[in-house]
Amino acid sequence: MFVVAIERFISKLVITYGSHPVSADGDGTWYPQACRFLKLQHHLHNSFEKSLVERTMQYIKDRTKESFDDYFPCRLDKCKLKHVKNWLNLFIHYHNKELGIVK
């Protein structure tokens, strides 16, 4: 059942972004099975690659929490950081437009 959900998810990504190798970092069997069915290359990350990804994500989270809220504070109680997500989506869209990915 979970493989079907992963397969649907990956097939939607392929429709949107084209066919690319799929990377994963776990020992689960879902991604390799879905990739075989969709005829996509599956890549497992080694420990060095995993640590780089984890370090990068931690850096982004730290910078977002510490710096972003200083410049764009949210005054809502129990804020779900929607303003941060909106700003990041805007930044990504602008960045992709500059690269010519989005028209």
Contacts in CASP RR format, 6 or more apart in sequence:
PFRMAT RR
TARGET T0000
AUTHOR 0000-0000-0000
METHOD contacts of the structure
MODEL  1
MFVVAIERFISKLVITYGSHPVSADGDGTWYPQACRFLKLQHHLHNSFEK
SLVERTMQYIKDRTKESFDDYFPCRLDKCKLKHVKNWLNLFIHYHNKELG
IVK
2 30 0 8 1.000
3 29 0 8 1.000
3 30 0 8 1.000
3 33 0 8 1.000
3 34 0 8 1.000
6 30 0 8 1.000
6 31 0 8 1.000
6 33 0 8 1.000
6 34 0 8 1.000
7 33 0 8 1.000
7 34 0 8 1.000
7 37 0 8 1.000
7 38 0 8 1.000
10 22 0 8 1.000
10 31 0 8 1.000
10 34 0 8 1.000
10 35 0 8 1.000
10 38 0 8 1.000
10 40 0 8 1.000
11 38 0 8 1.000
14 20 0 8 1.000
14 38 0 8 1.000
14 40 0 8 1.000
19 40 0 8 1.000
20 40 0 8 1.000
21 40 0 8 1.000
21 41 0 8 1.000
21 42 0 8 1.000
21 43 0 8 1.000
22 31 0 8 1.000
22 34 0 8 1.000
22 35 0 8 1.000
22 40 0 8 1.000
22 41 0 8 1.000
22 42 0 8 1.000
22 43 0 8 1.000
23 42 0 8 1.000
23 43 0 8 1.000
23 44 0 8 1.000
23 45 0 8 1.000
24 31 0 8 1.000
24 32 0 8 1.000
24 42 0 8 1.000
24 43 0 8 1.000
24 44 0 8 1.000
24 45 0 8 1.000
25 44 0 8 1.000
25 45 0 8 1.000
25 49 0 8 1.000
25 50 0 8 1.000
25 53 0 8 1.000
26 44 0 8 1.000
31 42 0 8 1.000
32 42 0 8 1.000
35 41 0 8 1.000
35 42 0 8 1.000
36 42 0 8 1.000
45 53 0 8 1.000
64 84 0 8 1.000
64 88 0 8 1.000
68 84 0 8 1.000
68 87 0 8 1.000
69 84 0 8 1.000
72 83 0 8 1.000
72 84 0 8 1.000
72 87 0 8 1.000
74 81 0 8 1.000
74 83 0 8 1.000
74 84 0 8 1.000
93 102 0 8 1.000
96 102 0 8 1.000
97 103 0 8 1.000
END
